[in-house]
């Protein structure tokens, strides 16, 4: 009930605001950073493509993944950056320098995220609601030896959702791109085809991705083939469909009354 109340309040607040605007449009280059070798720092270019100057505050967080691959962020002082707060005029750019305080590489890659939080500035007498941007940039400290080793550990069908468990057994992260699921019937004819986007899987982590399979498509399928891509690498796995794991509403015919109406 508390969640519903909060959502309702936010919707009321947004809809009742006199006007709504977004703070400046910020672009960063590159979209991820790697710290390795003898280089002390890397440079992130922050570009203001909006129509007004913006002020940005920077924060670094340690990035790990917990059960099921859920992202976990914790405050850290491992990553240094300068400046911590800066202003970018419209159409201009600023360089943000980022480095690691400890340069020692380990057996496994370390991962962090640098958050760039836009600080909205309201003019006197302004009543509009301004939403600030928050950009997250991955920062990786490379391991002593980079090993790419991953695969689809398990497929499971539960309540109409195909659970794809991707295990990263390597020493550095992988980024799962396209993930495709194709169902075929008993005569090997295509029953459905779905595609979802993946996400990062950090080293030593098994991340669970979900692909929703509608009940009728689930019941038509005898097996489901799944393929996942990461860079130039592609992995495949097959699941024989247990029809009892399809959504219940697809298994049970609708009840009819005495007049035969549904």
C-alpha positions, -999 to +999 in steps of 0.1 A: +000+000+000+029+024+008+044+019-027+010+026-043+006+058-023+041+070-032+035+063-069+001+080-068+017+111-051+045+113-077+019+111-106-002+138-090+029+159-084+041+155-120+007+161-136-001+191-114+032+209-120+028+241-139+054+230-164+080+203-168+115+205-182+146+184-182+180+199-173+207+201-200+216+172-223+249+157-213+270+134-234+301+115-222+330+100-242+340+072-238+311+053-224+334+031-203+369+034-189+397+009-184+426+015-159+456-007-165+494-006-171+515+024-163+488+050-170+478+069-139+446+083-151+420+083-179+401+112-192+363+114-196+350+141-219+318+157-207+299+176-234+269+199-228+246+196-258+217+214-241+206+250-243+218+261-209+249+257-187+248+228-162+265+220-129+276+185-123+286+167-091+307+135-093+306+104-071+324+070-074+309+037-062+322+002-060+302-021-082+296-057-075+268-081-083+248-102-058+224-130-061+210-135-096+234-108-108+217-079-091+238-048-092+251-036-058+268-002-053+288+008-022+307+040-014+344+038-021+376+058-020+394+035-044+387+058-073+400+094-075+386+120-098+390+157-105+371+180-105+344+169-081+320+196-090+321+216-122+300+237-146+298+232-184+286+260-205+261+252-233+279+238-264+311+234-244+330+205-229+350+197-198+376+170-191+371+148-160+402+130-149+397+096-133+422+073-117+427+045-092+444+051-059+457+016-058+474+006-091+480-031-082+461-055-105+447-087-091+437-121-104+402-108-111+390-075-126+377-048-103+346-028-113+334+006-103+309+032-115+314+069-116+281+088-113+277+123-128+247+140-111+233+171-127+224+198-101+193+217-113+194+254-108+161+273-106+157+309-114+140+332-089+102+330-092+104+299-115+076+274-108+083+246-133+096+212-122+131+204-135+143+168-137+181+163-134+201+138-153+222+111-137+248+094-158+267+062-148+300+053-164+316+019-157+353+019-147+373-013-148+407-021-133+421-049-155+433-082-140+469-095-143+457-119-170+425-114-189+405-146-195+372-146-213+352-177-203+314-177-201+283-197-211+246-204-205+247-224-173+209-232-171+176-226-187+144-228-167+107-220-175+087-206-146+052-191-149+056-181-185+091-166-180+121-182-195+150-178-170+184-177-187+213-181-163+246-168-178+277-177-159+310-157-162+338-180-152+365-156-166+387-130-149+370-099-165+335-087-172+314-097-202+286-076-218+257-097-230+241-081-261+213-097-280+196-127-264+172-147-286+147-174-278+131-196-305+104-221-298+097-250-321+068-275-321+069-313-324+073-311-362+102-287-358+081-257-370+087-224-354+062-216-327+076-182-316+107-160-316+117-135-289+146-111-285+158-093-254+188-071-245+213-084-220+236-066-195+270-068-178+280-100-160+309-094-137+336-121-132+326-150-110+289-141-112+259-160-126+233-135-138+197-144-145+179-128-175+142-132-181+123-136-214+085-136-212+068-164-232+030-160-236+009-190-226-003-199-261+032-198-275+046-218-246+020-246-251+028-248-288+065-254-282+082-287-276+116-271-271+132-237-269+166-228-284+184-198-267+214-179-281+233-152-263+260-129-277+289-111-261+312-094-285+322-119-312+313-148-289+280-167-291+266-194-268+236-216-273+215-239-252+182-259-255+153-265-231+127-292-235+094-276-226+075-289-196+039-278-204+031-277-167+054-247-164+034-227-189+011-200-175-019-216-158-044-194-177-031-210-209-036-245-196-072-242-183-100-235-207-124-207-198-155-218-179-188-216-197-223-211-184-254-232-192-261-210-222-227-218-237-215-182-233-179-176-222 
